[in-house]
Amino acid sequence: MKKYVYLLFLSAAVLSGCAKSSQIIETKDSIDIQSSSDKTLAELVLKVDDLRNLKWNQDFSKFKKLKIQGVIADDPQLLNQLAVLLSKAKKLEELDLRYCRLTEVPKFIGNLSELKILNLYGNSLKSLPKTIETLKNLIELDIGGNLHIETLPESIGNLRNLEKLVISANDLRKIPSYIGNLKKLKHLDVSYNAITSIHESIWNLENLESLDLGFTGLKLLPESIGKLRNLKYLCLYNIELESFPDSLKNLKKLKTLIIGGRITAIPDCVFELSNLKGLQLSGSPLVSIPEKIERLKNLESLAIHDNRFLKQWPSSLEKLKNLKNLMLDIYQQKKWSQSIENLKKVNKNLKIFRPIKCVIQRQFFEDNLLKQGN
C-alpha cells in the first residue's frame, strides 16, 4: 500500500533529494558516450556545448532519458543537432527541455512514439501544436511556467494515457471540455492562471487524485466537485470563492487540503473530512479556529501562520491527538509561547515549524503526495 506523505513542512534534508538508481551520463570535458563499458545506461544529460559537438558514430538507442541544459531556442544548429539526436534515440521515454527558452514545440518531438514524459516547463511557449496527439504513450506532460499559453489544442484530449498534466503559471482563462477526455488523469495543476471557469466534464475525472486550483480567478466551485471521490490533494489557496460547496464533505479520501489566503471562516464541510491529515489555513483573515476541528481525528499537520486576525490561541488544538507538525510564524510563537509549551506537554511528538516559501510547500506536496511508495 502506498505511504502518502501529508506534511505541510519540509527541511533542507528533504530538499536535498535522493540518488537515482539508474546510472546517469553527464558530459563534462568528453562527449564520447561510448567510453563507458556499461551498456545499460539510461539517462543522458547534455549541456549546450556538448550537444553542438556530439559525435554521431555512437549508439544512442540505449538511452531512455534525455535532459538538455541551456538555451537552444535561438540557435538553428542546436535545434538541428537535437533533431538528429532524437531521431537516433529510438527508445527515448523521457525528454526534459526545461528552461531552454523555446518559443514553439519542435516538430520532431512528434516522432518520439515511445515518449512517456515530456517536460517543457519554463520556456516561452505560446501554444501547443495540434500534433501533440501523436504522442500516444505520453503519461506526463508539463508545460507550466511558460506564462503565455492562453488556450490548449483540442487534440490534447486524445492523449488517453495521460496521468499528469501541469499547465500552471500560464495565461489560461478556462479549462476546456476536452480535458475531460483524459480519463486516466490523476494529477492536474492549473494554478497561477486567470481561470474563471472549469468545464463540467472535469468533475467526471474519477481517477483524479491531485487537483491544484490555487491562485486562479475562480469564484464558484460547483457541487459536482464532490464527484471526485478519489481525490487526495486539493489546493484552493488564494482564490476568492463566494462559498464552499457542501459536497466537499464527500471527498472521503482527501488527505491534504489547502484553503488559506482569503477564507474568513472554515467551512463546516471541512470538519466532515475524517481522513484529512494535512490542513493549511495560513494567510487568511480568520478570527478563530472552532472547537469542531477536533473532529479531524487523523490530522497530523496544520499551518495557521500569517493569520493576523487570529488573536487567541486555538485551545482546540489540544484535542488533536495525532497532530505532529504545527506551523506558526515568529509572532505567534512569541505571543503564544506558554500555550505552545502546554500543548507540547499534552502532545509529546509535536514539532513547531516556521513558515517557508509557499512555492516550496506546494512543490513538496506535489513531489510527495503522488510519488511516495505505497
N, C-alpha and C positions, 0 to 999 in steps of 0.2 A: 504494500500500500504506500502511496506517495506520502512523503512527510512534507506538508506545506509549511512554509515559514511565514509568519504573520507579523513580525516585529515592525514597529514603526521607526526603528532606530538602527544605526549601524556604526561600527567603529572602523578605525583605519585598517584593522586586520581584515575586515570584510572587503574593503575596497581594494586590498592588495591582490585579491583573486587567487586562483589556484592553477597549477601547471596542467597543461593538456596532456592527455595520454599519447596522442599521436605525435610523431616527430615532425618538426617544422623546419623547413629550409628558409632561412632569412639571409639573403645575399648581402655581402659586405664588399670586400675587395674583389672577390671572384664571382663570376656569373656563369660558371660552368657547373650546372647542377648535376652532371653525370659523375662528378668527382666522388660522390658518396657511393659506398658499396651497398647501402640499404635500398632495396628495390621496392619497398612498401611505403615510401614516404607519401604523406597525404596532403600536406599543405605547403604552398609556395608563397612567400612574401617578397614582393619586388618593389624596390624604390624606383623612382623615375629614371635615373641613370642606368640602372640595371635593365630596365625594360628597353631602353634605347639601344643598348649594346648586347642584347641577348643573342646567344648562339643558337642557330636553328637546327644544327645537326644533333639534336638531343631528343630524348623521349619524354614528351610532356603528357603522354596519355595516362600515366600513373597518378597524376595529381587530381585530387578531388576538391581541393580548396585553393582559391587564389585571392590574394589581397594585394591591391596596388596602393602604394603610399606616395602621395604627392599629386601635383596638379598636372593633368594630362589634356584638359579641355582645349587649351589654346595651341596645341601642337599637333598638326596633322600626322607627322611622322610617328608620334607616340600612339595615336589612335590606330594607325595602320599596324604598328607593331603589336598592339593589343589584339587587334582583329586576327592577325596571323597566329598569335599565341593561342587564342581561344579556338581557332579552327583546328589546332593540333591537340588541344586538351579535351578529347572526346568524352571523358568520363567525369568532367567537372560537375560537381554538385553544389558548390557554394562559391559565390563571387562577391567580393567585398570591394566596392568602389566608393567608399565614404570619403567626403571632402576632396574629391578630385575636380571640383568646380565644373562639372558637366552641365551644359545648358540644354542638352537633349539626351535621351537614352540612345546609345549607339545601336544601329540596326543589327549589327552582327550578334548582339546578345540573344536575339530571337532564334538563333540557330542552336542554342545550347539546350538540346532536348532532354538532357539528364538533370538540368539545374533544379535544385530544391530550395536554395536560399539565395536571395538577391538583396543586397544591401546598398542602397543609393542615398543614404542619409547625408544631409549637409551639403548637397550640391546646389545648383541654381536652376533646377528643372522647372519648367512652366507647365508641363503636361506629361502624360504617359502616352506612348504610341498605341494605336489600336491593336498592333501586332503583339502586345503583351500576352494575349491569349494563347500564343503558340507555346508558351512555357507551361505545358500541361502538368508537369510534375512539381511545379512550384508549391512549396509548403509555407515559406515565409517570405514576405515582401515588405521592405522598409523603405519608404520614400519620405520619411519625416525630415524636418529641418530644411526643406527646400524653399520655404517661405512664399513661393509664387504660384503654387499649383491651386487653381481655382475650381477645376472640375476633374472628374475621373471618367475615363472612357467606358462605355457600356460593356466593352469586351472584357473588362476586368472581372465581370460576373461569370465568365467562362472558366475561371481558374478554380475548378471544382475541388481540387485537393488542398487549397489554401487553408492553413490553420492559424496563421498570424499575419495581421495587416496593420502596419504602423503608418499613419499619414498625419502625424502630429506636426504642429508648427508650420502650417501652410495657410492658404487663403480660401479654404472651402467655406461655402455658405450653407450647404446642406449635405446630408448623407443620402445618396440616391437609392432607388428601389432595387437596382441590380446587385447591390452589396448583399441583399437578402438571398441571393442565389448561392452564396458561399456557405453551403450547409455544414461544412466541416470546420468552419471558423471557430477558434477557441479564444483568440486574443484580438481585440480591436481597440486601437488607440487613435482617437481623433482629437485629442486635446490641443489647446493653443490654436484653434481655428475660429473663424467668425460664424460658426454654425448656429443657425436659428431653428432648423427643422431636421427631423430624422424620419425617414420614411417608415411607415408601419411595418413593412416586411422585415425590418431589422429585429423586431421583437419576436420573430419566429425562428431566430438562430438558436435552436435549443441546445447546441453544443457549446455555446459561448461560456467561457469561464472567467474572462477578464475583460472589463469594459471601462475605458477611461474617457470621460466627457469633461474633464476639468478645463477651466479657462476657455470656455466656449460662450456663445451668446444665447444659449438655451434659457428659456423662461418657463417652459412647461415640460413635464415628463408625463406621458400617458400611463394609465393604469396597466397598459399592455406590458410594461417593463416587468411586471410580476410573472410573466410567462417564461422568463429566463431562469428556469429552475436549477440550472447547473452553475449559475454564476457564483464565483468565489471571491472576486475582487471587483469593487465598484468605486470609481473616483468621480465625485461630483463637486470637486473643490472649486471654490470661487466662481460659481455660476449662480445667477440671481433668479432662482426658482421662486415662483409665486406661491407654490405649495408643493409638498411631497406627496406622491401617490401612495395611498394606503396599501396598495398591492406590494409595496416593498417588503412587507412582512411575510410574503410568500417565498422570498428568496432564502429558503431554509439552509442552503449550503454556503451562504455568504460567510466568508471568513474575515475579510478586510473591507472596511467602509471609510471613505474619506469624504466628509461633508463640511469641512471647515470653510472659512472665508466670508460667508455672508449670512449664515443662519442666525436667527435671533432666538430660536428655541429648538431643542432637539425634538424631532417629530416622534409621536407616540409609536409609530410603526417600527422605529429603530429598536425599541425595547422588546419587540417580539422576535428579534433575530437571535435566537438562543445559542446558535453555534458561532457567533461572532467572536473573533479572537483579537482583532486589531481595529481600533476606532480612533480616527483623527478628527478633532473638533477645533483645531487651532486657528488663530487669526479671525475669530468671529466675535460679533457683538453679543455673545451670550452673557446673561447676568447670573445664571445659576445652572448647576447640574442637578437635576431632580433625583430624588431617592429611588425612582424607578430604575435607575441604572443598575441596581443590584440584581435585576432580572437577567443581566448578561453574565451568567454564571461562568462562562468559559473565557471571558475577556482576559487577555494576557498583556496587551499593550494599549496604552491610552496616551494621546497627545492633546494637551489643553493649553499649550503655551500661547503667548501673544493674544490672550483674550483680556483686553484692558478693562472690560466692564464686569469681569468676574471678580467681585470684591471679596467674597467669603470663601473660605476653604470648604471644598465639597466633602463634607464628612461621610457622605455615602460611599466614598472610595474604600472605606474600611470594610465594607461588606463584600468587596470583590476579592474573594479569597485566592483566586488564581492569577491576580494581577502581578506581573513580573517586571514590567517596564512602564515607567511614567515619565513623560516628557514635560518639563516645566521650564520657563525662562528664568533668567537670573533674578529678575524682580520677584517672581513668585517664590523662588527658593528662599530668598531672604525674608520675604513677608511672612511666609508660612513655615519657617524653619522648624518651629516646635511641633506643629501639626504633622510635618513630614517625618520627624523623628518618632512620633507616636505611631504613625502608620507603619513605619519600619519595624516597630516592636510587635505589631499585630501580624505583619506580613514579613517574615524573615528573608524571603527571597527577592524582595522588591529592590529594583535599581532605578535611580533617578538620572535622567539624561537632560542635557541642554539641547536646544534646537539646532538642527543642521539645515543646510540649504534645501529648500523644497524640491528642487530638481533632483538632488541626490536621494531624498526619501522616495520619490516617485520611481527613480531608476532601481532602487533597492527592491521595491515591490515587484516591479516588472521582472527583474532578474531572478528573484527567488520564488515568487508565488507559483510560477508555472514550470520552473526548471529544476527544482529540487527533486530528488528521487522519491518514489512512492513505496 
